[in-house]
């Protein structure tokens, strides 16, 4: 399963690292690729829980504005 999260609030590579680390900790996530220019993260894994991913990103200090 693959999901793309649109994320607001990222402004530098440290932000990218925080989001990647936060999403990597979510159960079911196998890989994360964060793109600062596109303001998104592509998450791959088994059972991906949208609410858990949103909560992890919010806890890192950013906002998920959409999941596709």
CHARMM-style PDB file with segment names, atoms N, HN, CA, C and O in Angstrom:
ATOM      1  N   UNK     1       0.846  -1.177   0.000  1.00  0.00      PROA
ATOM      2  CA  UNK     1       0.000   0.000   0.000  1.00  0.00      PROA
ATOM      3  C   UNK     1       0.889   1.237   0.000  1.00  0.00      PROA
ATOM      4  O   UNK     1       1.908   1.291   0.690  1.00  0.00      PROA
ATOM      5  N   UNK     2       0.481   2.234  -0.791  1.00  0.00      PROA
ATOM      6  HN  UNK     2      -0.346   2.191  -1.352  1.00  0.00      PROA
ATOM      7  CA  UNK     2       1.235   3.490  -0.864  1.00  0.00      PROA
ATOM      8  C   UNK     2       0.273   4.650  -0.665  1.00  0.00      PROA
ATOM      9  O   UNK     2      -0.814   4.677  -1.242  1.00  0.00      PROA
ATOM     10  N   UNK     3       0.689   5.613   0.165  1.00  0.00      PROA
ATOM     11  HN  UNK     3       1.572   5.591   0.633  1.00  0.00      PROA
ATOM     12  CA  UNK     3      -0.119   6.812   0.384  1.00  0.00      PROA
ATOM     13  C   UNK     3       0.781   8.029   0.290  1.00  0.00      PROA
ATOM     14  O   UNK     3       1.948   7.999   0.681  1.00  0.00      PROA
ATOM     15  N   UNK     4       0.209   9.102  -0.240  1.00  0.00      PROA
ATOM     16  HN  UNK     4      -0.739   9.127  -0.558  1.00  0.00      PROA
ATOM     17  CA  UNK     4       0.927  10.367  -0.328  1.00  0.00      PROA
ATOM     18  C   UNK     4       0.263  11.367   0.613  1.00  0.00      PROA
ATOM     19  O   UNK     4      -0.930  11.651   0.501  1.00  0.00      PROA
ATOM     20  N   UNK     5       1.057  11.896   1.542  1.00  0.00      PROA
ATOM     21  HN  UNK     5       2.026  11.666   1.633  1.00  0.00      PROA
ATOM     22  CA  UNK     5       0.557  12.859   2.513  1.00  0.00      PROA
ATOM     23  C   UNK     5       1.020  14.249   2.105  1.00  0.00      PROA
ATOM     24  O   UNK     5       2.216  14.469   1.915  1.00  0.00      PROA
ATOM     25  N   UNK     6       0.090  15.193   1.966  1.00  0.00      PROA
ATOM     26  HN  UNK     6      -0.882  15.014   2.119  1.00  0.00      PROA
ATOM     27  CA  UNK     6       0.430  16.598   1.724  1.00  0.00      PROA
ATOM     28  C   UNK     6       0.644  17.231   3.094  1.00  0.00      PROA
ATOM     29  O   UNK     6      -0.212  17.148   3.974  1.00  0.00      PROA
ATOM     30  N   UNK     7       1.814  17.870   3.258  1.00  0.00      PROA
ATOM     31  HN  UNK     7       2.510  17.938   2.543  1.00  0.00      PROA
ATOM     32  CA  UNK     7       2.208  18.359   4.580  1.00  0.00      PROA
ATOM     33  C   UNK     7       2.564  19.842   4.510  1.00  0.00      PROA
ATOM     34  O   UNK     7       3.345  20.264   3.656  1.00  0.00      PROA
ATOM     35  N   UNK     8       1.989  20.618   5.408  1.00  0.00      PROA
ATOM     36  HN  UNK     8       1.355  20.275   6.101  1.00  0.00      PROA
ATOM     37  CA  UNK     8       2.300  22.045   5.517  1.00  0.00      PROA
ATOM     38  C   UNK     8       3.238  22.281   6.696  1.00  0.00      PROA
ATOM     39  O   UNK     8       3.183  21.573   7.702  1.00  0.00      PROA
ATOM     40  N   UNK     9       4.096  23.286   6.557  1.00  0.00      PROA
ATOM     41  HN  UNK     9       4.141  23.861   5.740  1.00  0.00      PROA
ATOM     42  CA  UNK     9       4.949  23.699   7.668  1.00  0.00      PROA
ATOM     43  C   UNK     9       6.418  23.323   7.511  1.00  0.00      PROA
ATOM     44  O   UNK     9       7.252  23.780   8.292  1.00  0.00      PROA
ATOM     45  N   UNK    10       6.749  22.504   6.521  1.00  0.00      PROA
ATOM     46  HN  UNK    10       6.071  22.133   5.887  1.00  0.00      PROA
ATOM     47  CA  UNK    10       8.150  22.133   6.335  1.00  0.00      PROA
ATOM     48  C   UNK    10       8.872  23.248   5.581  1.00  0.00      PROA
ATOM     49  O   UNK    10       8.359  23.758   4.585  1.00  0.00      PROA
ATOM     50  N   UNK    11      10.072  23.629   6.059  1.00  0.00      PROA
ATOM     51  HN  UNK    11      10.489  23.214   6.868  1.00  0.00      PROA
ATOM     52  CA  UNK    11      10.802  24.717   5.405  1.00  0.00      PROA
ATOM     53  C   UNK    11      12.276  24.402   5.144  1.00  0.00      PROA
ATOM     54  O   UNK    11      12.958  25.170   4.466  1.00  0.00      PROA
ATOM     55  N   UNK    12      12.774  23.281   5.673  1.00  0.00      PROA
ATOM     56  HN  UNK    12      12.220  22.656   6.224  1.00  0.00      PROA
ATOM     57  CA  UNK    12      14.194  22.965   5.504  1.00  0.00      PROA
ATOM     58  C   UNK    12      14.415  21.455   5.618  1.00  0.00      PROA
ATOM     59  O   UNK    12      13.478  20.696   5.866  1.00  0.00      PROA
ATOM     60  N   UNK    13      15.645  21.041   5.436  1.00  0.00      PROA
ATOM     61  HN  UNK    13      16.406  21.658   5.235  1.00  0.00      PROA
ATOM     62  CA  UNK    13      15.956  19.609   5.511  1.00  0.00      PROA
ATOM     63  C   UNK    13      15.806  19.049   6.918  1.00  0.00      PROA
ATOM     64  O   UNK    13      15.592  17.847   7.077  1.00  0.00      PROA
ATOM     65  N   UNK    14      15.914  19.892   7.943  1.00  0.00      PROA
ATOM     66  HN  UNK    14      16.088  20.869   7.813  1.00  0.00      PROA
ATOM     67  CA  UNK    14      15.658  19.409   9.306  1.00  0.00      PROA
ATOM     68  C   UNK    14      14.188  19.029   9.456  1.00  0.00      PROA
ATOM     69  O   UNK    14      13.850  18.050  10.121  1.00  0.00      PROA
ATOM     70  N   UNK    15      13.323  19.820   8.825  1.00  0.00      PROA
ATOM     71  HN  UNK    15      13.598  20.615   8.285  1.00  0.00      PROA
ATOM     72  CA  UNK    15      11.890  19.509   8.841  1.00  0.00      PROA
ATOM     73  C   UNK    15      11.644  18.159   8.167  1.00  0.00      PROA
ATOM     74  O   UNK    15      10.884  17.330   8.667  1.00  0.00      PROA
ATOM     75  N   UNK    16      12.296  17.957   7.032  1.00  0.00      PROA
ATOM     76  HN  UNK    16      12.914  18.630   6.626  1.00  0.00      PROA
ATOM     77  CA  UNK    16      12.164  16.701   6.300  1.00  0.00      PROA
ATOM     78  C   UNK    16      12.551  15.532   7.194  1.00  0.00      PROA
ATOM     79  O   UNK    16      11.853  14.519   7.236  1.00  0.00      PROA
ATOM     80  N   UNK    17      13.669  15.673   7.913  1.00  0.00      PROA
ATOM     81  HN  UNK    17      14.236  16.496   7.880  1.00  0.00      PROA
ATOM     82  CA  UNK    17      14.153  14.618   8.799  1.00  0.00      PROA
ATOM     83  C   UNK    17      13.147  14.346   9.931  1.00  0.00      PROA
ATOM     84  O   UNK    17      12.885  13.192  10.270  1.00  0.00      PROA
ATOM     85  N   UNK    18      12.592  15.413  10.507  1.00  0.00      PROA
ATOM     86  HN  UNK    18      12.805  16.351  10.231  1.00  0.00      PROA
ATOM     87  CA  UNK    18      11.620  15.242  11.606  1.00  0.00      PROA
ATOM     88  C   UNK    18      10.389  14.484  11.129  1.00  0.00      PROA
ATOM     89  O   UNK    18       9.907  13.579  11.811  1.00  0.00      PROA
ATOM     90  N   UNK    19       9.880  14.855   9.953  1.00  0.00      PROA
ATOM     91  HN  UNK    19      10.271  15.590   9.399  1.00  0.00      PROA
ATOM     92  CA  UNK    19       8.694  14.192   9.408  1.00  0.00      PROA
ATOM     93  C   UNK    19       9.007  12.739   9.084  1.00  0.00      PROA
ATOM     94  O   UNK    19       8.222  11.846   9.403  1.00  0.00      PROA
ATOM     95  N   UNK    20      10.150  12.498   8.451  1.00  0.00      PROA
ATOM     96  HN  UNK    20      10.788  13.223   8.192  1.00  0.00      PROA
ATOM     97  CA  UNK    20      10.525  11.126   8.088  1.00  0.00      PROA
ATOM     98  C   UNK    20      10.653  10.260   9.329  1.00  0.00      PROA
ATOM     99  O   UNK    20      10.137   9.143   9.366  1.00  0.00      PROA
ATOM    100  N   UNK    21      11.338  10.769  10.345  1.00  0.00      PROA
ATOM    101  HN  UNK    21      11.757  11.676  10.315  1.00  0.00      PROA
ATOM    102  CA  UNK    21      11.514   9.998  11.582  1.00  0.00      PROA
ATOM    103  C   UNK    21      10.174   9.722  12.260  1.00  0.00      PROA
ATOM    104  O   UNK    21       9.943   8.625  12.768  1.00  0.00      PROA
ATOM    105  N   UNK    22       9.293  10.722  12.263  1.00  0.00      PROA
ATOM    106  HN  UNK    22       9.480  11.613  11.850  1.00  0.00      PROA
ATOM    107  CA  UNK    22       7.978  10.553  12.893  1.00  0.00      PROA
ATOM    108  C   UNK    22       7.165   9.477  12.180  1.00  0.00      PROA
ATOM    109  O   UNK    22       6.561   8.621  12.826  1.00  0.00      PROA
ATOM    110  N   UNK    23       7.150   9.522  10.849  1.00  0.00      PROA
ATOM    111  HN  UNK    23       7.640  10.217  10.324  1.00  0.00      PROA
ATOM    112  CA  UNK    23       6.354   8.562  10.093  1.00  0.00      PROA
ATOM    113  C   UNK    23       6.939   7.152  10.153  1.00  0.00      PROA
ATOM    114  O   UNK    23       6.201   6.167  10.119  1.00  0.00      PROA
ATOM    115  N   UNK    24       8.256   7.057  10.241  1.00  0.00      PROA
ATOM    116  HN  UNK    24       8.856   7.857  10.269  1.00  0.00      PROA
ATOM    117  CA  UNK    24       8.908   5.752  10.313  1.00  0.00      PROA
ATOM    118  C   UNK    24       8.493   4.993  11.568  1.00  0.00      PROA
ATOM    119  O   UNK    24       8.490   3.762  11.576  1.00  0.00      PROA
ATOM    120  N   UNK    25       8.144   5.721  12.629  1.00  0.00      PROA
ATOM    121  HN  UNK    25       8.147   6.721  12.622  1.00  0.00      PROA
ATOM    122  CA  UNK    25       7.751   5.103  13.900  1.00  0.00      PROA
ATOM    123  C   UNK    25       6.321   4.561  13.894  1.00  0.00      PROA
ATOM    124  O   UNK    25       5.946   3.801  14.787  1.00  0.00      PROA
ATOM    125  N   UNK    26       5.522   4.944  12.900  1.00  0.00      PROA
ATOM    126  HN  UNK    26       5.827   5.561  12.174  1.00  0.00      PROA
ATOM    127  CA  UNK    26       4.122   4.512  12.847  1.00  0.00      PROA
ATOM    128  C   UNK    26       4.049   3.042  12.452  1.00  0.00      PROA
ATOM    129  O   UNK    26       4.717   2.606  11.515  1.00  0.00      PROA
ATOM    130  N   UNK    27       3.236   2.288  13.174  1.00  0.00      PROA
ATOM    131  HN  UNK    27       2.694   2.642  13.936  1.00  0.00      PROA
ATOM    132  CA  UNK    27       3.084   0.861  12.902  1.00  0.00      PROA
ATOM    133  C   UNK    27       2.594   0.627  11.478  1.00  0.00      PROA
ATOM    134  O   UNK    27       1.657   1.281  11.019  1.00  0.00      PROA
ATOM    135  N   UNK    28       3.233  -0.309  10.783  1.00  0.00      PROA
ATOM    136  HN  UNK    28       3.994  -0.840  11.155  1.00  0.00      PROA
ATOM    137  CA  UNK    28       2.844  -0.664   9.432  1.00  0.00      PROA
ATOM    138  C   UNK    28       3.647   0.034   8.354  1.00  0.00      PROA
ATOM    139  O   UNK    28       3.614  -0.377   7.194  1.00  0.00      PROA
ATOM    140  N   UNK    29       4.378   1.097   8.721  1.00  0.00      PROA
ATOM    141  HN  UNK    29       4.406   1.431   9.663  1.00  0.00      PROA
ATOM    142  CA  UNK    29       5.146   1.851   7.736  1.00  0.00      PROA
ATOM    143  C   UNK    29       6.454   1.127   7.438  1.00  0.00      PROA
ATOM    144  O   UNK    29       7.219   0.807   8.348  1.00  0.00      PROA
ATOM    145  N   UNK    30       6.704   0.870   6.149  1.00  0.00      PROA
ATOM    146  HN  UNK    30       6.082   1.129   5.410  1.00  0.00      PROA
ATOM    147  CA  UNK    30       7.929   0.188   5.726  1.00  0.00      PROA
ATOM    148  C   UNK    30       8.962   1.177   5.208  1.00  0.00      PROA
ATOM    149  O   UNK    30      10.158   1.011   5.452  1.00  0.00      PROA
ATOM    150  N   UNK    31       8.505   2.218   4.487  1.00  0.00      PROA
ATOM    151  HN  UNK    31       7.534   2.353   4.289  1.00  0.00      PROA
ATOM    152  CA  UNK    31       9.444   3.216   3.977  1.00  0.00      PROA
ATOM    153  C   UNK    31       8.753   4.565   3.851  1.00  0.00      PROA
ATOM    154  O   UNK    31       7.536   4.657   3.692  1.00  0.00      PROA
ATOM    155  N   UNK    32       9.588   5.628   3.928  1.00  0.00      PROA
ATOM    156  HN  UNK    32      10.577   5.553   4.057  1.00  0.00      PROA
ATOM    157  CA  UNK    32       9.083   7.000   3.835  1.00  0.00      PROA
ATOM    158  C   UNK    32      10.035   7.800   2.962  1.00  0.00      PROA
ATOM    159  O   UNK    32      11.250   7.759   3.153  1.00  0.00      PROA
ATOM    160  N   UNK    33       9.477   8.528   2.002  1.00  0.00      PROA
ATOM    161  HN  UNK    33       8.490   8.562   1.846  1.00  0.00      PROA
ATOM    162  CA  UNK    33      10.263   9.464   1.188  1.00  0.00      PROA
ATOM    163  C   UNK    33       9.588  10.826   1.297  1.00  0.00      PROA
ATOM    164  O   UNK    33       8.442  10.996   0.879  1.00  0.00      PROA
ATOM    165  N   UNK    34      10.311  11.800   1.864  1.00  0.00      PROA
ATOM    166  HN  UNK    34      11.241  11.662   2.204  1.00  0.00      PROA
ATOM    167  CA  UNK    34       9.757  13.135   2.065  1.00  0.00      PROA
ATOM    168  C   UNK    34      10.372  14.081   1.039  1.00  0.00      PROA
ATOM    169  O   UNK    34      11.589  14.103   0.855  1.00  0.00      PROA
ATOM    170  N   UNK    35       9.521  14.863   0.372  1.00  0.00      PROA
ATOM    171  HN  UNK    35       8.533  14.845   0.521  1.00  0.00      PROA
ATOM    172  CA  UNK    35       9.968  15.814  -0.646  1.00  0.00      PROA
ATOM    173  C   UNK    35       9.616  17.229  -0.191  1.00  0.00      PROA
ATOM    174  O   UNK    35       8.444  17.603  -0.139  1.00  0.00      PROA
ATOM    175  N   UNK    36      10.645  18.008   0.137  1.00  0.00      PROA
ATOM    176  HN  UNK    36      11.597  17.704   0.095  1.00  0.00      PROA
ATOM    177  CA  UNK    36      10.435  19.366   0.638  1.00  0.00      PROA
ATOM    178  C   UNK    36       9.799  20.255  -0.428  1.00  0.00      PROA
ATOM    179  O   UNK    36       8.878  21.015  -0.129  1.00  0.00      PROA
ATOM    180  N   UNK    37      10.278  20.167  -1.662  1.00  0.00      PROA
ATOM    181  HN  UNK    37      11.026  19.549  -1.905  1.00  0.00      PROA
ATOM    182  CA  UNK    37       9.765  21.008  -2.747  1.00  0.00      PROA
ATOM    183  C   UNK    37       8.290  20.733  -3.038  1.00  0.00      PROA
ATOM    184  O   UNK    37       7.526  21.662  -3.299  1.00  0.00      PROA
ATOM    185  N   UNK    38       7.894  19.480  -2.995  1.00  0.00      PROA
ATOM    186  HN  UNK    38       8.515  18.725  -2.783  1.00  0.00      PROA
ATOM    187  CA  UNK    38       6.501  19.104  -3.268  1.00  0.00      PROA
ATOM    188  C   UNK    38       5.627  19.178  -2.019  1.00  0.00      PROA
ATOM    189  O   UNK    38       4.407  19.042  -2.103  1.00  0.00      PROA
ATOM    190  N   UNK    39       6.248  19.392  -0.862  1.00  0.00      PROA
ATOM    191  HN  UNK    39       7.240  19.503  -0.793  1.00  0.00      PROA
ATOM    192  CA  UNK    39       5.537  19.454   0.424  1.00  0.00      PROA
ATOM    193  C   UNK    39       4.730  18.186   0.659  1.00  0.00      PROA
ATOM    194  O   UNK    39       3.558  18.243   1.031  1.00  0.00      PROA
ATOM    195  N   UNK    40       5.378  17.027   0.435  1.00  0.00      PROA
ATOM    196  HN  UNK    40       6.330  16.981   0.133  1.00  0.00      PROA
ATOM    197  CA  UNK    40       4.655  15.787   0.669  1.00  0.00      PROA
ATOM    198  C   UNK    40       5.574  14.687   1.166  1.00  0.00      PROA
ATOM    199  O   UNK    40       6.799  14.815   1.174  1.00  0.00      PROA
ATOM    200  N   UNK    41       4.942  13.610   1.577  1.00  0.00      PROA
ATOM    201  HN  UNK    41       3.948  13.506   1.571  1.00  0.00      PROA
ATOM    202  CA  UNK    41       5.653  12.407   1.997  1.00  0.00      PROA
ATOM    203  C   UNK    41       4.947  11.221   1.352  1.00  0.00      PROA
ATOM    204  O   UNK    41       3.723  11.106   1.408  1.00  0.00      PROA
ATOM    205  N   UNK    42       5.729  10.346   0.744  1.00  0.00      PROA
ATOM    206  HN  UNK    42       6.723  10.439   0.698  1.00  0.00      PROA
ATOM    207  CA  UNK    42       5.181   9.117   0.171  1.00  0.00      PROA
ATOM    208  C   UNK    42       5.520   7.993   1.143  1.00  0.00      PROA
ATOM    209  O   UNK    42       6.689   7.717   1.413  1.00  0.00      PROA
ATOM    210  N   UNK    43       4.485   7.356   1.659  1.00  0.00      PROA
ATOM    211  HN  UNK    43       3.536   7.581   1.439  1.00  0.00      PROA
ATOM    212  CA  UNK    43       4.633   6.323   2.674  1.00  0.00      PROA
ATOM    213  C   UNK    43       4.216   4.983   2.078  1.00  0.00      PROA
ATOM    214  O   UNK    43       3.164   4.873   1.447  1.00  0.00      PROA
ATOM    215  N   UNK    44       5.045   3.975   2.282  1.00  0.00      PROA
ATOM    216  HN  UNK    44       5.899   4.065   2.794  1.00  0.00      PROA
ATOM    217  CA  UNK    44       4.710   2.627   1.823  1.00  0.00      PROA
ATOM    218  C   UNK    44       4.729   1.681   3.010  1.00  0.00      PROA
ATOM    219  O   UNK    44       5.534   1.823   3.930  1.00  0.00      PROA
ATOM    220  N   UNK    45       3.812   0.701   2.968  1.00  0.00      PROA
ATOM    221  HN  UNK    45       3.158   0.586   2.221  1.00  0.00      PROA
ATOM    222  CA  UNK    45       3.759  -0.275   4.045  1.00  0.00      PROA
ATOM    223  C   UNK    45       2.531  -1.145   3.921  1.00  0.00      PROA
ATOM    224  O   UNK    45       1.853  -1.154   2.894  1.00  0.00      PROA
ATOM    225  N   UNK    46       2.258  -1.872   4.980  1.00  0.00      PROA
ATOM    226  HN  UNK    46       2.809  -1.864   5.814  1.00  0.00      PROA
ATOM    227  CA  UNK    46       1.109  -2.776   5.004  1.00  0.00      PROA
ATOM    228  C   UNK    46      -0.161  -2.016   5.305  1.00  0.00      PROA
ATOM    229  O   UNK    46      -0.644  -1.243   4.477  1.00  0.00      PROA
ATOM    230  N   UNK    47      -0.694  -2.233   6.475  1.00  0.00      PROA
ATOM    231  HN  UNK    47      -0.301  -2.860   7.147  1.00  0.00      PROA
ATOM    232  CA  UNK    47      -1.901  -1.525   6.903  1.00  0.00      PROA
ATOM    233  C   UNK    47      -1.495  -0.144   7.398  1.00  0.00      PROA
ATOM    234  O   UNK    47      -0.918  -0.017   8.478  1.00  0.00      PROA
ATOM    235  N   UNK    48      -1.790   0.891   6.614  1.00  0.00      PROA
ATOM    236  HN  UNK    48      -2.258   0.787   5.737  1.00  0.00      PROA
ATOM    237  CA  UNK    48      -1.425   2.255   6.986  1.00  0.00      PROA
ATOM    238  C   UNK    48      -2.638   2.969   7.572  1.00  0.00      PROA
ATOM    239  O   UNK    48      -3.676   3.093   6.921  1.00  0.00      PROA
ATOM    240  N   UNK    49      -2.495   3.430   8.795  1.00  0.00      PROA
ATOM    241  HN  UNK    49      -1.652   3.330   9.324  1.00  0.00      PROA
ATOM    242  CA  UNK    49      -3.569   4.109   9.517  1.00  0.00      PROA
ATOM    243  C   UNK    49      -3.422   5.619   9.311  1.00  0.00      PROA
ATOM    244  O   UNK    49      -2.477   6.231   9.810  1.00  0.00      PROA
ATOM    245  N   UNK    50      -4.362   6.212   8.574  1.00  0.00      PROA
ATOM    246  HN  UNK    50      -5.129   5.716   8.168  1.00  0.00      PROA
ATOM    247  CA  UNK    50      -4.300   7.647   8.280  1.00  0.00      PROA
ATOM    248  C   UNK    50      -4.228   8.482   9.550  1.00  0.00      PROA
ATOM    249  O   UNK    50      -3.427   9.412   9.637  1.00  0.00      PROA
ATOM    250  N   UNK    51      -5.057   8.158  10.533  1.00  0.00      PROA
ATOM    251  HN  UNK    51      -5.708   7.402  10.462  1.00  0.00      PROA
ATOM    252  CA  UNK    51      -5.088   8.932  11.774  1.00  0.00      PROA
ATOM    253  C   UNK    51      -3.761   8.845  12.523  1.00  0.00      PROA
ATOM    254  O   UNK    51      -3.301   9.839  13.085  1.00  0.00      PROA
ATOM    255  N   UNK    52      -3.146   7.668  12.534  1.00  0.00      PROA
ATOM    256  HN  UNK    52      -3.519   6.860  12.077  1.00  0.00      PROA
ATOM    257  CA  UNK    52      -1.864   7.499  13.213  1.00  0.00      PROA
ATOM    258  C   UNK    52      -0.770   8.297  12.511  1.00  0.00      PROA
ATOM    259  O   UNK    52       0.095   8.882  13.162  1.00  0.00      PROA
ATOM    260  N   UNK    53      -0.812   8.317  11.180  1.00  0.00      PROA
ATOM    261  HN  UNK    53      -1.514   7.841  10.650  1.00  0.00      PROA
ATOM    262  CA  UNK    53       0.189   9.094  10.440  1.00  0.00      PROA
ATOM    263  C   UNK    53      -0.011  10.585  10.662  1.00  0.00      PROA
ATOM    264  O   UNK    53       0.961  11.317  10.849  1.00  0.00      PROA
ATOM    265  N   UNK    54      -1.267  11.048  10.644  1.00  0.00      PROA
ATOM    266  HN  UNK    54      -2.057  10.453  10.493  1.00  0.00      PROA
ATOM    267  CA  UNK    54      -1.553  12.461  10.913  1.00  0.00      PROA
ATOM    268  C   UNK    54      -1.081  12.857  12.299  1.00  0.00      PROA
ATOM    269  O   UNK    54      -0.496  13.925  12.483  1.00  0.00      PROA
ATOM    270  N   UNK    55      -1.335  11.991  13.279  1.00  0.00      PROA
ATOM    271  HN  UNK    55      -1.810  11.124  13.130  1.00  0.00      PROA
ATOM    272  CA  UNK    55      -0.939  12.274  14.661  1.00  0.00      PROA
ATOM    273  C   UNK    55       0.580  12.347  14.796  1.00  0.00      PROA
ATOM    274  O   UNK    55       1.094  13.209  15.509  1.00  0.00      PROA
ATOM    275  N   UNK    56       1.298  11.457  14.124  1.00  0.00      PROA
ATOM    276  HN  UNK    56       0.879  10.757  13.544  1.00  0.00      PROA
ATOM    277  CA  UNK    56       2.760  11.452  14.184  1.00  0.00      PROA
ATOM    278  C   UNK    56       3.330  12.727  13.580  1.00  0.00      PROA
ATOM    279  O   UNK    56       4.261  13.313  14.133  1.00  0.00      PROA
ATOM    280  N   UNK    57       2.781  13.161  12.453  1.00  0.00      PROA
ATOM    281  HN  UNK    57       2.024  12.685  12.004  1.00  0.00      PROA
ATOM    282  CA  UNK    57       3.247  14.390  11.805  1.00  0.00      PROA
ATOM    283  C   UNK    57       2.911  15.599  12.673  1.00  0.00      PROA
ATOM    284  O   UNK    57       3.725  16.513  12.805  1.00  0.00      PROA
ATOM    285  N   UNK    58       1.721  15.610  13.264  1.00  0.00      PROA
ATOM    286  HN  UNK    58       1.060  14.868  13.157  1.00  0.00      PROA
ATOM    287  CA  UNK    58       1.325  16.714  14.133  1.00  0.00      PROA
ATOM    288  C   UNK    58       2.228  16.793  15.363  1.00  0.00      PROA
ATOM    289  O   UNK    58       2.602  17.883  15.795  1.00  0.00      PROA
ATOM    290  N   UNK    59       2.574  15.644  15.920  1.00  0.00      PROA
ATOM    291  HN  UNK    59       2.271  14.758  15.569  1.00  0.00      PROA
ATOM    292  CA  UNK    59       3.445  15.610  17.090  1.00  0.00      PROA
ATOM    293  C   UNK    59       4.837  16.147  16.747  1.00  0.00      PROA
ATOM    294  O   UNK    59       5.522  16.700  17.607  1.00  0.00      PROA
ATOM    295  N   UNK    60       5.249  15.980  15.491  1.00  0.00      PROA
ATOM    296  HN  UNK    60       4.692  15.531  14.793  1.00  0.00      PROA
ATOM    297  CA  UNK    60       6.544  16.499  15.043  1.00  0.00      PROA
ATOM    298  C   UNK    60       6.473  18.001  14.755  1.00  0.00      PROA
ATOM    299  O   UNK    60       7.501  18.646  14.546  1.00  0.00      PROA
ATOM    300  N   UNK    61       5.258  18.553  14.743  1.00  0.00      PROA
ATOM    301  HN  UNK    61       4.423  18.029  14.912  1.00  0.00      PROA
ATOM    302  CA  UNK    61       5.109  19.995  14.580  1.00  0.00      PROA
ATOM    303  C   UNK    61       4.640  20.449  13.214  1.00  0.00      PROA
ATOM    304  O   UNK    61       4.803  21.618  12.864  1.00  0.00      PROA
ATOM    305  N   UNK    62       4.059  19.545  12.430  1.00  0.00      PROA
ATOM    306  HN  UNK    62       3.927  18.596  12.714  1.00  0.00      PROA
ATOM    307  CA  UNK    62       3.627  19.872  11.073  1.00  0.00      PROA
ATOM    308  C   UNK    62       2.180  19.430  10.891  1.00  0.00      PROA
ATOM    309  O   UNK    62       1.622  18.750  11.752  1.00  0.00      PROA
ATOM    310  N   UNK    63       1.573  19.816   9.769  1.00  0.00      PROA
ATOM    311  HN  UNK    63       2.027  20.369   9.069  1.00  0.00      PROA
ATOM    312  CA  UNK    63       0.163  19.516   9.564  1.00  0.00      PROA
ATOM    313  C   UNK    63      -0.060  18.749   8.254  1.00  0.00      PROA
ATOM    314  O   UNK    63       0.390  19.168   7.188  1.00  0.00      PROA
ATOM    315  N   UNK    64      -0.754  17.634   8.362  1.00  0.00      PROA
ATOM    316  HN  UNK    64      -1.120  17.294   9.228  1.00  0.00      PROA
ATOM    317  CA  UNK    64      -1.165  16.891   7.174  1.00  0.00      PROA
ATOM    318  C   UNK    64      -2.448  17.540   6.667  1.00  0.00      PROA
ATOM    319  O   UNK    64      -3.449  17.593   7.382  1.00  0.00      PROA
ATOM    320  N   UNK    65      -2.414  18.035   5.424  1.00  0.00      PROA
ATOM    321  HN  UNK    65      -1.601  17.992   4.844  1.00  0.00      PROA
ATOM    322  CA  UNK    65      -3.580  18.704   4.864  1.00  0.00      PROA
ATOM    323  C   UNK    65      -4.323  17.850   3.837  1.00  0.00      PROA
ATOM    324  O   UNK    65      -5.373  18.241   3.328  1.00  0.00      PROA
ATOM    325  N   UNK    66      -3.754  16.670   3.541  1.00  0.00      PROA
ATOM    326  HN  UNK    66      -2.901  16.353   3.955  1.00  0.00      PROA
ATOM    327  CA  UNK    66      -4.432  15.770   2.622  1.00  0.00      PROA
ATOM    328  C   UNK    66      -3.694  14.456   2.522  1.00  0.00      PROA
ATOM    329  O   UNK    66      -2.475  14.393   2.675  1.00  0.00      PROA
ATOM    330  N   UNK    67      -4.466  13.389   2.257  1.00  0.00      PROA
ATOM    331  HN  UNK    67      -5.457  13.440   2.132  1.00  0.00      PROA
ATOM    332  CA  UNK    67      -3.883  12.059   2.068  1.00  0.00      PROA
ATOM    333  C   UNK    67      -4.505  11.447   0.817  1.00  0.00      PROA
ATOM    334  O   UNK    67      -5.726  11.373   0.686  1.00  0.00      PROA
ATOM    335  N   UNK    68      -3.655  11.016  -0.087  1.00  0.00      PROA
ATOM    336  HN  UNK    68      -2.663  11.076   0.018  1.00  0.00      PROA
ATOM    337  CA  UNK    68      -4.146  10.404  -1.322  1.00  0.00      PROA
ATOM    338  C   UNK    68      -3.555   9.013  -1.463  1.00  0.00      PROA
ATOM    339  OT1 UNK    68      -3.839   8.318  -2.438  1.00  0.00      PROA
TER     340      UNK     68
END
